[in-house]
Amino acid sequence: MTSHPDQAALTSGADFWHTTEAAGTPAITLTDGPHGVRVAATPGDPLTGRPATCFPPAVTTASTWDPGLVRRMGEALGDEARSMDVAVLLGPGVNLKRSPLCGRNFEYFSEDPLLTGVLAAEWVRGVQSRGVGASVKHFAANSQETDRMTVSADLDERTLRELYLSAFQRVVRQARPWTVMCSYNQVNGVHASQNRFLLTDVLRGEWGFDGLVVSDWGAVVDRVASVAAGLDLAMPGPDEAGDRALVDAVEAGDLAPEALAAAADRVRDLVRRAAGREAGEFDADAHHALAREIAARGIVLLKNDAVGVPPAAGGASGGSGGVLPLPVSGTSVAVLGEYARTPRYQGGGSSTITPTRLDDPLTCIATATSASVRFAPGYDAAEPDSVLIAEAVAAARDSEVALVFVGTPEETEGRDRTTLDLPAAHLELVRQVAAANPRTVVVLCNGGVVRTTPWDAAVPGVLECWLPGQAGGSAVADVLFGLVNPSGRLAETIPLHLADHPSALDFPGADGHLRYGEGIHVGYRGFDARELAVAYPFGFGLSYTTFEYGTATATADDTGIRVRVAVTNTGDRDGREVVQAYVSRPGSRVRRAPRELKAFASVPVEAGRAAEVVLDIARDDLAHWDVRLGRWVVEGGEHHVAVGASSRDLRTTAVVEVAGDDVRVPLTARSSLAEWFADPRGAQVLRAALAGPGAAPVDPALLTLAAAMPLDRVAKLLPGGPLDPEAVAALVAAANR
């Protein structure tokens, strides 16, 4: 039997990246991160790693909307982790993009929980297929960097369940990650690291999680409270004082010895699991090629107008008649903006990767075309430099096409953004180049959404490249010159103004509290509920070809809804359409978003051909959290399934009848009169009591006025009537029989 001191030692780290060797259990390595394996290259510098493939961060991979592609990335990450003797890779990050200002949004997938959960589950499956554990993070409601160690995310349970826990639930149940990482923040006043409701009641009790819960680095406030709540491993270490506190608490009877033993056992189980992985090497060239493929697939073509032709009604146009793709010869190109030469390809903080190589867009563009390529940096700081801009304008004027690379200066862990606007120098560069050359394409390089208005009206082309990883330069050239037909779709809404965003009035909080005031109306749900115009909607993205949708059909059974729709490529290029299904429940008893993403598929379709697309919507994904019953409920009735190319480009709708769950809320003395009359059995017994022998007639107007009053208070309005306390107790018993 392991001693309490040895058990305590196992539940804290030995150093920054290793567990503790104790009682015959060897140490293992845990390290970041979500888009690359960072193993510390030198002692004392935990954030500078050995060379590894810097894959595109989640902001880019999410825009592929392709679970299979994300799984391939996970497999590659698993191979690299094995080659560096890493047992657990700390990812993926599945926190929702509640606000576009969150500095860590580049590490997260989406504003939508279903898209986040589906992609993250495949990332986990890919990594763990190689015998390396994943660590789904940051559990939970961690959607900002401001005061991240102390702030309390205050939100109601329905919002917590349907939005902020949903992706975690999907990943835990479907992909069975080895570990879950708790977040720094508090949730409704309780630190996540010692939140029993989250770590034990929900994670283990409801979802059946059988792995290890690890703290985010430095998230533990109280070791004893954390172990009692269900946390198993506090990182980093060593933490001798915390170890002693655990032993003392057990010996004093303040901590159940079973809780400490369970935590230590889970650490041992993790080490045993990790022992099964095989050592190996990875193919750096193949992984660079995969990073290039993912980056190209994650690029979103936001605008592609033909020069001199007004855009189509409703916004940007697609198809192959626009300013892109560029010919590989015969068209001179001005490449403008320092980000073309010195690329932004990843964010800052714990996920930073030392790449095995780095492709810059300028070199890759020059290699892709035989025509003249001129370069000017255009800016070297946030404020405009008239000399640099003049050089760029001259190059644009002397070239047939101008490619302007602009973006955000940095997104990083530890700091939120304060604006959605591009830096002033970048905005001025775009303005002057667009005035000098009508064939200007803006290439965005950013880890979070940026405001595109009003400057996007002045240019025919806009390409959102996000942070594309180490192969991003090649990927951008592939899309610009048509070697890859863009198929990326927005995983988050681009608003016209920051003030329009559902989170705008409650970010980043104050006085230690952050109120999730928008409730369930996160991201596109909030824009749609308020019928607000946006710059580019959730799910949007253009192609060099066009697609037409047939008529959708839907059938429902006890597993959910199956949707079928034909999609035809009506252009002259092979392409890929992301088919999206959104569900509405008209006449719902509860407030809902106008529509919610419930299924999607990334479908390749050859030019002139059609594909039959089948989308399955799980019954569980139709449920809402019923706060009265404290459980998930599927509401019966007509469900509208709208299918299309974005949340606001819905081409066809099928209506299907879904059988509801049997739901009856028990009546109590505290139930309102209206609730009693809405319940068939309750209405029957209450009417009988009100009309019984000797009962005085009750004025219907009085009942209307008292509709919201609890039954046990109604007696006060009916002195001498039939609803004394004993009668009320009898009614409750009869109604719930």
Legacy VTK file of the C-alpha trace (Angstrom):
# vtk DataFile Version 3.0
C-alpha trace
ASCII
DATASET POLYDATA
POINTS 737 float
0.000 0.000 0.000
1.372 3.372 -0.992
1.975 5.799 1.868
0.159 9.103 2.075
3.379 11.080 1.415
4.032 9.059 -1.761
0.423 9.507 -2.861
0.677 13.250 -2.304
3.958 13.436 -4.219
2.385 11.698 -7.222
-0.327 14.357 -7.399
2.077 17.242 -8.091
4.702 17.749 -10.759
8.410 17.218 -10.358
9.191 20.317 -12.421
7.646 22.360 -15.205
6.927 19.520 -17.641
7.287 16.233 -15.733
5.286 14.268 -13.228
6.936 13.016 -10.057
8.671 9.671 -9.852
7.444 8.037 -6.635
6.591 4.623 -5.179
7.840 2.799 -8.259
5.883 4.985 -10.694
8.169 6.594 -13.289
7.867 10.193 -14.426
6.325 11.155 -17.777
6.446 14.311 -19.894
3.480 16.581 -20.554
3.924 19.533 -22.903
2.182 21.974 -25.212
0.510 22.206 -27.504
-2.469 22.345 -29.758
-0.702 22.928 -33.101
2.817 21.641 -32.463
4.967 19.753 -29.987
7.092 22.071 -27.890
9.734 20.229 -25.903
12.013 22.630 -24.048
15.318 22.954 -25.864
17.343 24.317 -22.959
17.013 24.031 -19.172
15.503 27.098 -17.536
13.621 28.173 -20.669
10.340 26.243 -20.664
8.795 28.146 -23.582
11.489 27.752 -26.253
11.241 24.381 -27.907
13.161 22.061 -30.141
12.235 22.268 -33.831
8.834 20.736 -34.580
6.194 21.214 -37.229
4.189 24.353 -36.569
0.815 23.316 -37.933
-1.882 25.951 -38.434
-3.494 26.978 -35.128
-7.135 26.157 -34.428
-8.357 29.463 -35.868
-7.219 28.127 -39.251
-7.965 24.432 -38.871
-11.529 25.238 -37.798
-12.060 27.111 -41.049
-11.527 23.869 -42.969
-14.730 22.456 -41.417
-13.147 19.069 -42.149
-12.977 16.582 -39.249
-10.968 14.082 -41.300
-8.278 16.630 -42.045
-8.075 17.602 -38.377
-7.691 13.938 -37.453
-4.733 13.622 -39.851
-3.145 16.605 -38.127
-3.705 14.911 -34.766
-2.010 11.754 -36.005
0.991 13.768 -37.165
1.183 15.545 -33.815
1.062 12.174 -32.084
3.952 10.929 -34.196
6.043 13.979 -33.343
5.181 13.645 -29.650
6.336 10.009 -29.663
9.583 10.992 -31.326
10.280 13.420 -28.465
9.177 11.055 -25.677
6.092 13.123 -24.850
3.329 11.201 -23.086
0.600 13.865 -23.056
0.114 16.693 -25.521
-1.706 19.626 -23.930
-4.569 20.254 -26.307
-6.956 20.826 -27.911
-8.379 24.107 -26.640
-12.162 23.946 -26.936
-13.255 27.150 -25.223
-15.865 29.059 -27.187
-15.001 32.333 -28.872
-17.437 34.312 -26.770
-15.787 37.617 -27.680
-13.648 38.388 -30.735
-11.311 40.316 -28.420
-10.053 37.265 -26.527
-6.282 37.224 -26.998
-6.196 33.447 -27.145
-8.893 32.972 -29.786
-6.270 31.744 -32.242
-5.978 28.587 -30.103
-9.739 27.961 -30.104
-11.921 26.637 -32.886
-15.191 28.498 -33.072
-18.063 30.449 -31.582
-20.216 27.360 -32.108
-20.070 24.376 -29.726
-20.985 21.697 -32.259
-18.308 22.697 -34.774
-15.806 22.993 -31.933
-16.680 19.618 -30.442
-16.707 17.664 -33.692
-13.309 18.981 -34.798
-11.743 18.650 -31.357
-12.928 15.052 -31.012
-11.085 14.130 -34.211
-7.952 15.952 -33.028
-8.049 13.827 -29.862
-8.686 10.606 -31.771
-5.765 11.361 -34.058
-3.271 12.101 -31.286
-4.345 9.172 -29.115
-4.250 6.728 -32.023
-0.466 7.080 -31.698
-0.416 6.119 -28.030
-0.073 9.715 -26.833
-2.626 11.277 -24.506
-4.577 14.455 -25.176
-5.567 17.085 -22.613
-8.811 18.839 -23.473
-8.705 22.387 -22.112
-9.550 24.775 -20.453
-12.409 23.387 -18.369
-14.500 25.573 -18.206
-15.971 28.959 -19.260
-12.498 30.361 -19.923
-13.127 32.824 -22.743
-10.855 35.748 -21.945
-7.327 36.493 -20.801
-8.078 39.584 -18.715
-7.854 38.622 -15.017
-7.880 34.999 -16.147
-6.415 33.724 -12.879
-9.072 35.292 -10.680
-12.159 36.388 -12.609
-15.456 34.632 -11.996
-17.386 33.713 -15.129
-20.968 34.174 -13.950
-23.581 32.406 -16.051
-26.819 30.489 -15.719
-26.843 26.708 -15.925
-28.654 26.464 -19.257
-26.057 28.704 -20.926
-23.246 26.782 -19.239
-24.617 23.416 -20.344
-25.732 24.221 -23.890
-22.807 26.426 -24.902
-19.719 26.280 -22.704
-19.740 22.637 -21.597
-21.138 21.207 -24.815
-17.850 20.795 -26.714
-16.163 19.241 -23.676
-19.063 16.818 -23.297
-18.843 15.739 -26.936
-15.088 15.195 -26.797
-15.191 13.322 -23.490
-17.990 10.999 -24.541
-16.933 10.393 -28.132
-13.126 10.540 -28.091
-12.365 9.560 -24.468
-9.348 11.818 -23.862
-6.771 10.631 -21.379
-6.823 13.934 -19.507
-8.884 17.086 -19.042
-7.229 20.348 -17.976
-9.069 22.667 -15.616
-8.973 26.400 -16.254
-7.625 29.286 -14.179
-10.861 31.192 -13.699
-13.712 30.811 -11.294
-17.103 29.599 -12.469
-19.952 31.213 -10.552
-17.605 32.076 -7.708
-15.742 28.768 -7.378
-12.280 28.217 -8.852
-12.364 25.623 -11.622
-9.484 23.788 -9.933
-11.651 23.083 -6.889
-15.095 23.045 -8.463
-16.656 19.726 -7.506
-19.724 20.377 -9.631
-17.530 20.528 -12.751
-14.745 18.070 -11.945
-16.768 15.314 -10.301
-20.517 15.737 -10.633
-20.558 16.628 -14.333
-17.266 15.339 -15.753
-17.166 11.952 -14.029
-20.705 11.470 -12.766
-22.669 12.546 -15.849
-20.204 12.107 -18.695
-18.405 8.999 -17.453
-14.890 10.445 -17.740
-12.361 7.858 -16.548
-9.129 9.762 -17.103
-7.041 12.252 -15.149
-7.835 15.873 -14.357
-4.747 18.085 -14.501
-4.580 21.726 -13.522
-3.595 24.454 -15.885
-0.088 25.549 -14.926
-0.477 27.477 -11.686
-4.270 27.164 -11.489
-4.410 25.431 -8.107
-5.278 27.752 -5.224
-5.741 25.117 -2.507
-4.323 21.602 -2.985
-6.589 20.046 -0.370
-9.746 21.622 -1.777
-8.711 20.658 -5.296
-8.163 16.981 -4.508
-11.442 16.891 -2.585
-13.196 18.353 -5.647
-11.734 15.815 -8.063
-8.467 17.286 -9.356
-5.709 14.672 -9.665
-2.497 16.395 -10.760
-1.336 19.918 -9.881
1.194 21.385 -12.322
3.878 22.551 -12.380
5.995 21.312 -9.500
7.567 20.719 -7.183
5.045 21.703 -4.513
6.372 20.273 -1.272
4.188 22.555 0.842
1.094 21.392 -1.005
2.140 17.765 -0.638
2.518 18.238 3.115
-0.855 19.973 3.310
-2.503 16.930 1.717
-0.892 14.515 4.154
-1.757 16.723 7.119
-5.377 17.052 5.928
-5.753 13.276 5.648
-4.247 12.693 9.074
-6.432 15.408 10.617
-9.574 13.979 9.042
-10.098 17.057 6.846
-9.603 15.101 3.602
-10.930 11.647 2.921
-7.982 9.269 2.409
-9.931 7.720 -0.460
-9.843 11.043 -2.333
-6.050 11.269 -2.159
-5.667 7.592 -3.054
-7.970 7.998 -6.071
-5.961 10.965 -7.367
-2.680 9.072 -6.998
-4.188 6.015 -8.693
-5.250 8.112 -11.674
-1.708 9.417 -12.044
-0.453 5.810 -12.015
-3.095 4.836 -14.570
-1.960 7.662 -16.864
1.681 6.578 -16.580
0.723 2.974 -17.373
-1.274 4.111 -20.392
1.633 6.152 -21.669
4.030 3.218 -21.294
2.333 1.515 -24.226
3.458 4.042 -26.820
6.288 3.133 -29.155
9.232 5.412 -29.814
9.597 6.628 -33.364
10.648 9.316 -35.777
8.583 11.617 -37.952
8.876 12.659 -41.575
9.446 16.418 -41.429
8.870 16.853 -45.167
5.570 14.972 -45.084
4.396 16.938 -42.073
5.330 20.224 -43.740
3.277 19.158 -46.750
0.337 18.347 -44.460
0.678 21.725 -42.767
0.565 23.332 -46.221
-2.566 21.390 -47.140
-4.356 22.348 -43.917
-3.372 26.006 -44.250
-4.645 26.196 -47.828
-7.892 24.499 -46.872
-8.354 26.926 -43.971
-8.014 30.083 -46.062
-11.365 31.836 -46.500
-12.063 33.781 -49.680
-14.194 36.653 -48.399
-14.510 38.677 -51.581
-13.704 38.035 -55.237
-15.319 40.572 -57.536
-14.552 41.069 -61.167
-12.785 44.400 -61.661
-15.187 46.973 -63.016
-18.240 44.812 -62.270
-20.441 45.733 -59.287
-20.768 43.011 -56.665
-23.827 40.810 -56.748
-26.783 41.699 -54.557
-26.196 40.616 -50.994
-22.430 41.052 -50.919
-19.330 39.412 -52.350
-19.505 37.203 -55.385
-18.031 33.788 -55.988
-17.141 31.764 -59.048
-14.120 32.071 -61.318
-14.937 35.465 -62.843
-13.303 37.506 -60.086
-9.905 39.093 -59.639
-8.651 35.695 -58.360
-7.140 33.285 -59.138
-4.089 34.916 -60.693
-2.496 33.501 -63.842
0.907 31.910 -63.314
2.409 34.013 -66.083
1.879 37.266 -67.892
0.497 39.318 -64.998
2.909 41.454 -63.004
2.373 41.458 -59.257
3.172 43.929 -56.499
3.556 42.206 -53.146
3.104 44.821 -50.450
3.300 44.664 -46.674
6.011 43.428 -44.321
3.916 40.391 -43.386
4.575 39.019 -46.863
8.302 38.948 -46.120
8.163 38.393 -42.352
5.040 36.305 -41.918
2.730 36.113 -38.954
2.059 32.414 -38.696
1.298 31.662 -35.015
0.224 33.398 -31.828
2.123 34.100 -28.633
2.325 32.289 -25.332
2.540 28.653 -24.323
1.627 27.333 -27.787
4.617 28.964 -29.520
6.482 26.475 -31.712
10.005 26.575 -33.155
9.246 25.517 -36.748
11.254 22.994 -38.726
11.194 25.508 -41.590
9.233 28.601 -42.547
7.704 29.515 -45.914
7.205 33.224 -46.483
4.534 34.430 -48.942
6.875 36.743 -50.870
9.280 33.959 -51.836
6.466 31.529 -52.598
4.611 34.028 -54.805
7.775 34.833 -56.706
8.346 31.113 -57.223
4.755 30.501 -58.365
4.762 33.023 -61.218
7.089 33.724 -64.100
5.883 37.334 -64.250
7.503 40.330 -62.598
7.149 40.544 -58.819
7.882 43.781 -56.974
7.982 44.118 -53.211
7.631 47.031 -50.819
7.226 46.658 -47.041
4.614 49.429 -46.736
4.889 49.647 -42.935
7.245 48.834 -40.102
5.119 50.033 -37.184
1.517 50.643 -36.230
1.517 54.276 -37.371
1.707 55.207 -41.081
5.095 55.990 -42.628
4.598 58.213 -45.680
7.841 57.124 -47.333
7.111 53.403 -47.028
3.548 53.879 -48.241
4.709 55.947 -51.209
7.103 53.173 -52.249
4.269 50.642 -52.035
1.883 52.828 -54.024
4.495 53.266 -56.763
4.969 49.484 -56.971
1.201 48.969 -57.111
0.761 51.559 -59.824
3.438 49.893 -61.971
1.962 46.382 -61.559
-1.169 44.743 -62.918
-2.226 43.271 -59.558
-1.449 44.451 -56.034
-1.420 41.991 -53.148
-1.519 43.829 -49.812
-0.570 41.784 -46.741
-1.949 43.301 -43.541
-3.112 41.997 -40.196
-2.959 42.214 -36.451
0.346 42.889 -34.675
-0.077 40.053 -32.184
-2.550 37.795 -30.450
-1.179 36.174 -27.352
-1.959 34.244 -24.253
-2.146 36.573 -21.261
-3.558 39.647 -23.004
-6.840 40.432 -24.726
-7.188 42.752 -27.660
-8.798 46.171 -27.299
-10.017 46.708 -30.859
-11.034 44.847 -34.013
-9.459 47.484 -36.272
-6.301 46.891 -38.250
-3.353 49.107 -37.278
-3.506 52.604 -38.727
-0.461 51.982 -40.950
-2.118 48.935 -42.494
-5.395 50.744 -43.083
-3.652 53.643 -44.779
-1.632 51.267 -46.943
-4.816 49.547 -48.115
-6.544 52.864 -48.792
-3.767 54.325 -50.912
-2.923 51.140 -52.807
-6.598 50.547 -53.638
-6.794 54.075 -55.044
-3.709 53.441 -57.175
-4.574 49.982 -58.528
-8.163 48.780 -59.106
-6.984 45.135 -59.002
-6.014 45.115 -55.332
-6.368 42.013 -53.201
-6.040 42.300 -49.435
-4.486 39.270 -47.724
-5.306 39.174 -44.005
-2.883 37.655 -41.480
-4.481 37.552 -38.048
-5.333 35.259 -35.170
-8.686 36.836 -34.406
-11.462 38.518 -36.329
-10.696 42.000 -37.691
-13.106 44.668 -38.840
-13.202 44.816 -42.630
-15.433 47.826 -43.109
-15.235 50.252 -44.765
-12.001 49.380 -46.557
-13.228 46.122 -48.116
-15.652 48.098 -50.290
-12.670 49.670 -52.087
-11.005 46.408 -53.174
-12.248 43.557 -55.372
-10.558 40.776 -53.424
-10.134 39.818 -49.755
-8.425 36.641 -48.601
-8.572 35.690 -44.906
-5.493 33.571 -44.197
-5.582 33.674 -40.380
-2.366 32.377 -38.777
-1.427 29.639 -41.251
1.496 27.895 -39.562
4.967 27.288 -40.952
3.799 26.371 -44.481
1.453 29.326 -44.762
3.493 31.116 -47.419
3.145 28.199 -49.818
-0.529 27.768 -48.956
-1.297 31.411 -49.706
0.442 31.144 -53.077
-1.464 27.923 -53.827
-4.782 29.712 -53.344
-3.791 32.963 -55.047
-2.717 31.158 -58.210
-5.527 28.610 -58.229
-3.551 25.476 -57.441
-6.016 25.118 -54.572
-9.648 26.136 -54.947
-10.514 27.889 -51.658
-13.014 26.025 -49.516
-12.487 27.584 -46.082
-15.555 28.799 -44.234
-15.795 31.201 -41.309
-15.985 29.505 -37.924
-16.899 32.860 -36.363
-18.894 35.897 -37.427
-17.141 39.026 -38.693
-19.235 41.928 -37.347
-19.636 45.349 -38.900
-18.838 46.951 -35.549
-17.522 45.668 -32.232
-20.534 47.240 -30.517
-22.808 44.909 -32.485
-21.291 41.801 -30.932
-23.488 39.971 -28.402
-20.679 40.046 -25.829
-19.825 43.737 -26.236
-21.608 45.022 -23.130
-20.145 42.344 -20.852
-16.467 42.081 -21.740
-14.079 41.866 -19.987
-16.072 42.374 -16.782
-15.175 44.355 -13.680
-14.419 43.906 -9.999
-13.571 40.249 -10.390
-16.763 39.233 -12.172
-17.627 38.647 -15.815
-21.346 38.427 -16.520
-22.286 36.326 -19.531
-25.169 38.666 -20.191
-25.971 37.425 -23.682
-26.818 34.002 -22.271
-27.353 31.384 -24.975
-27.077 33.988 -27.753
-23.354 33.580 -28.396
-21.870 34.565 -31.770
-24.158 34.135 -34.759
-27.016 33.141 -32.449
-27.009 36.660 -31.017
-26.673 38.433 -34.355
-29.560 36.402 -35.760
-31.757 36.909 -32.694
-31.389 40.683 -33.045
-31.546 40.560 -36.855
-28.328 42.543 -37.114
-26.415 42.942 -40.354
-22.876 41.538 -40.302
-19.850 41.979 -42.544
-19.478 38.248 -43.202
-21.682 35.632 -41.530
-20.777 32.451 -39.701
-20.122 29.650 -42.181
-19.394 32.015 -45.089
-16.693 31.499 -47.694
-16.390 31.787 -51.467
-14.940 29.450 -54.078
-13.552 29.718 -57.583
-16.573 27.724 -58.665
-20.298 27.832 -57.833
-22.701 25.365 -56.254
-26.433 24.816 -56.503
-28.577 22.995 -53.962
-31.470 20.669 -54.667
-34.485 20.255 -52.420
-33.624 18.937 -48.979
-35.578 16.078 -47.431
-35.575 15.002 -43.800
-36.731 11.983 -41.841
-36.776 11.499 -38.079
-36.562 8.448 -35.868
-35.464 7.691 -32.319
-31.796 8.358 -33.229
-32.346 11.825 -34.653
-32.857 13.414 -38.061
-31.355 12.349 -41.396
-31.155 15.068 -44.058
-30.462 14.487 -47.734
-29.683 17.134 -50.331
-28.083 17.152 -53.767
-25.282 19.661 -54.362
-24.167 20.422 -57.927
-20.923 22.082 -58.967
-22.143 24.452 -61.692
-18.737 25.925 -62.475
-15.763 24.807 -64.549
-13.422 23.935 -61.655
-13.428 21.065 -59.209
-14.307 22.392 -55.779
-15.368 21.626 -52.257
-18.592 22.813 -50.660
-19.213 22.926 -46.926
-22.861 21.928 -46.573
-24.381 23.205 -43.325
-27.640 22.248 -41.597
-29.307 24.623 -39.129
-32.262 23.626 -36.975
-35.085 25.852 -35.747
-37.985 24.958 -33.466
-40.828 27.405 -34.166
-43.196 27.861 -31.252
-40.767 26.439 -28.715
-41.718 26.638 -25.044
-38.275 28.061 -24.248
-36.327 30.928 -25.732
-33.980 29.682 -28.443
-31.672 31.130 -31.047
-33.415 31.515 -34.420
-31.241 28.718 -35.798
-28.400 26.517 -34.567
-25.803 24.534 -36.479
-26.543 20.835 -36.003
-24.630 19.089 -38.811
-22.150 19.837 -41.585
-20.030 18.137 -44.222
-17.094 19.215 -46.359
-17.894 17.663 -49.730
-15.634 17.540 -52.812
-17.610 17.937 -56.043
-16.094 17.736 -59.512
-16.937 20.426 -62.073
-20.321 19.758 -63.659
-21.093 16.881 -61.297
-23.498 16.481 -58.403
-23.055 14.874 -54.994
-25.765 13.414 -52.777
-25.015 14.733 -49.293
-26.320 12.988 -46.187
-26.272 14.850 -42.874
-27.141 13.074 -39.641
-28.355 15.119 -36.687
-28.167 13.191 -33.422
-31.278 13.302 -31.258
-29.161 14.433 -28.314
-28.193 17.528 -30.301
-31.849 18.550 -30.538
-32.199 18.743 -26.747
-32.177 21.820 -24.557
-31.329 21.963 -20.862
-34.584 22.092 -18.921
-33.855 24.155 -15.833
-37.053 22.955 -14.145
-36.051 19.298 -14.340
-32.280 19.659 -14.310
-31.848 17.458 -17.386
-31.778 17.422 -21.169
-35.145 17.411 -22.944
-36.067 17.018 -26.601
-39.112 19.134 -27.332
-41.621 17.468 -29.620
-43.150 19.047 -32.685
-42.097 20.444 -36.037
-38.392 21.076 -36.530
-37.225 23.138 -39.484
-33.915 22.037 -40.978
-32.441 24.734 -43.221
-29.528 23.660 -45.420
-27.126 25.969 -47.163
-23.704 27.533 -47.575
-23.661 29.694 -44.450
-25.852 30.682 -41.523
-27.357 33.380 -43.745
-27.264 31.632 -47.105
-29.816 28.898 -46.565
-30.914 27.386 -49.857
-33.540 24.790 -48.902
-35.579 23.873 -45.835
-37.115 20.576 -44.792
-39.759 20.302 -42.076
-39.859 17.174 -39.967
-41.920 16.054 -36.975
-39.833 14.982 -33.992
-41.303 13.012 -31.105
-40.693 14.734 -27.801
-39.524 13.329 -24.505
-42.094 12.555 -21.841
-41.868 15.554 -19.572
-43.883 16.380 -16.530
-42.755 18.888 -13.959
-44.027 17.858 -10.505
-46.427 20.374 -9.013
-45.741 21.833 -5.593
-47.335 24.338 -3.295
-44.917 26.852 -4.778
-46.109 26.206 -8.344
-48.107 29.097 -9.747
-51.812 28.977 -10.390
-51.078 29.155 -14.132
-48.774 26.132 -13.843
-51.465 24.197 -12.022
-54.043 24.937 -14.712
-51.531 24.113 -17.490
-51.036 20.622 -16.051
-53.952 18.279 -16.970
-53.984 16.398 -13.676
-53.321 19.525 -11.638
-56.087 21.435 -13.397
-58.527 18.597 -12.755
-57.965 18.359 -9.014
-57.715 22.125 -8.538
-60.978 22.803 -10.404
-62.662 20.112 -8.370
-61.463 21.724 -5.161
-62.566 25.200 -6.221
-65.987 23.923 -7.257
-66.459 21.498 -4.364
-69.380 21.380 -1.908
-69.484 24.452 0.277
-66.860 26.290 -1.795
-67.693 29.913 -2.508
-67.700 30.872 -6.178
-64.363 32.269 -7.344
-64.368 35.337 -9.547
-62.600 34.402 -12.862
-61.044 37.871 -12.949
-59.440 37.183 -9.593
-57.964 33.953 -10.932
-56.504 35.864 -13.879
-54.880 38.368 -11.552
-53.512 35.536 -9.428
-52.156 33.454 -12.322
-48.519 34.049 -11.329
-49.144 33.508 -7.630
-47.963 30.292 -5.952
-50.839 28.078 -4.909
-50.000 28.334 -1.214
-50.503 32.096 -1.383
-53.774 31.967 -3.251
-55.583 31.005 -0.036
-54.867 34.481 1.280
-56.982 35.894 -1.558
-59.811 33.486 -0.763
-60.519 33.853 2.964
-62.693 31.034 4.112
-62.170 29.303 0.766
-61.156 25.732 -0.002
-57.355 26.284 -0.163
-56.186 26.162 3.411
-52.710 24.647 4.044
-54.079 21.145 4.605
-56.085 21.308 1.395
-53.084 22.550 -0.565
-50.971 19.636 0.726
-53.704 17.224 -0.316
-53.912 18.805 -3.779
-50.146 18.443 -4.264
-50.310 14.775 -3.327
-53.278 14.153 -5.622
-51.770 16.009 -8.572
-48.504 14.074 -8.426
-50.022 10.611 -7.928
LINES 1 738
737 0 1 2 3 4 5 6 7 8 9 10 11 12 13 14 15 16 17 18 19 20 21 22 23 24 25 26 27 28 29 30 31 32 33 34 35 36 37 38 39 40 41 42 43 44 45 46 47 48 49 50 51 52 53 54 55 56 57 58 59 60 61 62 63 64 65 66 67 68 69 70 71 72 73 74 75 76 77 78 79 80 81 82 83 84 85 86 87 88 89 90 91 92 93 94 95 96 97 98 99 100 101 102 103 104 105 106 107 108 109 110 111 112 113 114 115 116 117 118 119 120 121 122 123 124 125 126 127 128 129 130 131 132 133 134 135 136 137 138 139 140 141 142 143 144 145 146 147 148 149 150 151 152 153 154 155 156 157 158 159 160 161 162 163 164 165 166 167 168 169 170 171 172 173 174 175 176 177 178 179 180 181 182 183 184 185 186 187 188 189 190 191 192 193 194 195 196 197 198 199 200 201 202 203 204 205 206 207 208 209 210 211 212 213 214 215 216 217 218 219 220 221 222 223 224 225 226 227 228 229 230 231 232 233 234 235 236 237 238 239 240 241 242 243 244 245 246 247 248 249 250 251 252 253 254 255 256 257 258 259 260 261 262 263 264 265 266 267 268 269 270 271 272 273 274 275 276 277 278 279 280 281 282 283 284 285 286 287 288 289 290 291 292 293 294 295 296 297 298 299 300 301 302 303 304 305 306 307 308 309 310 311 312 313 314 315 316 317 318 319 320 321 322 323 324 325 326 327 328 329 330 331 332 333 334 335 336 337 338 339 340 341 342 343 344 345 346 347 348 349 350 351 352 353 354 355 356 357 358 359 360 361 362 363 364 365 366 367 368 369 370 371 372 373 374 375 376 377 378 379 380 381 382 383 384 385 386 387 388 389 390 391 392 393 394 395 396 397 398 399 400 401 402 403 404 405 406 407 408 409 410 411 412 413 414 415 416 417 418 419 420 421 422 423 424 425 426 427 428 429 430 431 432 433 434 435 436 437 438 439 440 441 442 443 444 445 446 447 448 449 450 451 452 453 454 455 456 457 458 459 460 461 462 463 464 465 466 467 468 469 470 471 472 473 474 475 476 477 478 479 480 481 482 483 484 485 486 487 488 489 490 491 492 493 494 495 496 497 498 499 500 501 502 503 504 505 506 507 508 509 510 511 512 513 514 515 516 517 518 519 520 521 522 523 524 525 526 527 528 529 530 531 532 533 534 535 536 537 538 539 540 541 542 543 544 545 546 547 548 549 550 551 552 553 554 555 556 557 558 559 560 561 562 563 564 565 566 567 568 569 570 571 572 573 574 575 576 577 578 579 580 581 582 583 584 585 586 587 588 589 590 591 592 593 594 595 596 597 598 599 600 601 602 603 604 605 606 607 608 609 610 611 612 613 614 615 616 617 618 619 620 621 622 623 624 625 626 627 628 629 630 631 632 633 634 635 636 637 638 639 640 641 642 643 644 645 646 647 648 649 650 651 652 653 654 655 656 657 658 659 660 661 662 663 664 665 666 667 668 669 670 671 672 673 674 675 676 677 678 679 680 681 682 683 684 685 686 687 688 689 690 691 692 693 694 695 696 697 698 699 700 701 702 703 704 705 706 707 708 709 710 711 712 713 714 715 716 717 718 719 720 721 722 723 724 725 726 727 728 729 730 731 732 733 734 735 736
